[in-house]
Amino acid sequence: MNTLKWGIIGTGGIAEDFAAGFQDTAITCHGVSSRSLEKAEAFREAFGLNAAYGDYQELLQDEAIDIVYIATPHHTHAQIAADALQAGKHTVVEKPIVTQVDDLAQLKQLAEAQGVYLFEAMTIHYRPVYQTIRELIDQKELGALKMIQVNFGSFKPKDAGYFFQKDLAGGALLDIGVYALNFVMEFLSTPPTEMKTLGYINEQFGVDESAGIVLKNDQNELATITMTFHAKLPKRGVIAFEGGYFEIDNYPRADHVTFTTPEGKTKHYQAGQSSQALQEEMIAITNLIASGTPQPHLTKTTHVIKLMDAIRQEWNLTYPFDNHTLDTPNREKA
């Protein structure tokens, strides 16, 4: 039986969803931390955990915890992850793993130095249905990949939460665009070398609300991304080859895909369960760590963060903390 135990830093909505997922697995979540001990205690009681901490450093000092899941506001991810890695914990960071690629370079260096794992909690990396698609692609019967199309639209209130708060790394790109870019990177043959974007920066809040992004790589594979933070769009991805296209609904947590041939014939594939996406993610991560398997996703994660940096630069979109310095032993460029 797997003896690796998790701890959660943060008590917000995604932390609640993640904690609930442990109840349907054989994996143990030992404790939770919050800036408010009262909130941590309430969270501990709600999800049947063993420990609550009023400071995340206390959680990091608990030797009962092997893996840390960080579910705090975006702009805090990098420093908390650095502290977790320096404490010798395997570290799983809610998306986006960081807000700029230089931070990711330092975290990767720390993970390697400490001999521990670093992951972004990106459900796309662990969907069984994407393994099905990759197996079909690997059969080399579909011809060249020509186009990827992916949408994400979510109606977020402008007066609640972090969504439009510049000092909390608000905006569509870091919150939902990260899913679309990860979907693209999952299936492009090589990373993009050309990019065109058009973004709307909300004048009142100073963060991106809507955008269109076009990417192209050296194989002439194109990807188009549309996203908005103030209108609902279907979470739909399309991967188009010469020999047909895959269509995936609810792609961040997909469990089925439809393949359509140029003649219009369709075939359906099912793998995994959307309702268990977080469980499948935590099981996959736990098994990777327990088996000592090399981390297979960090290179793609790095490409996505680099792209988001480049997109923000094109939009002249900055955050107050962009030039911060992490409290780490060394600094290195990605």
Buried (B, 14 or more C-beta within 10 A) or exposed (E): EBEBBBBBBBBBEBBBEBBBBBEEBEBBBBBBBBEEBEBBBBBBEEBEBBBBBBBBBBBBEBEEBBBBBBBBBBBBBBBBBBBBBBBEBBBBBBBBBBBBBBBBBBBBBBBEEBEBBBBBBBBBBBBBBBEBBEEBBEEEEBEEBBEBBBBBBBEBEBEEBBBBBBEBBBBBBBBBBBBBBBBBBBBBEEBBEEBEBEBBBBEEBBBBBBBBBBBBBEEEBBBBBBBBBBEEBEBBBBBBBEEBBBBBBBBBBBBBBEBBEEEEEEEEBEBBBBEBBBBBBBBBBBEBBEEEEEBEBBEBBBBBBBBBBBBBEBBEBEBEBBEBEBEBEEEEEB
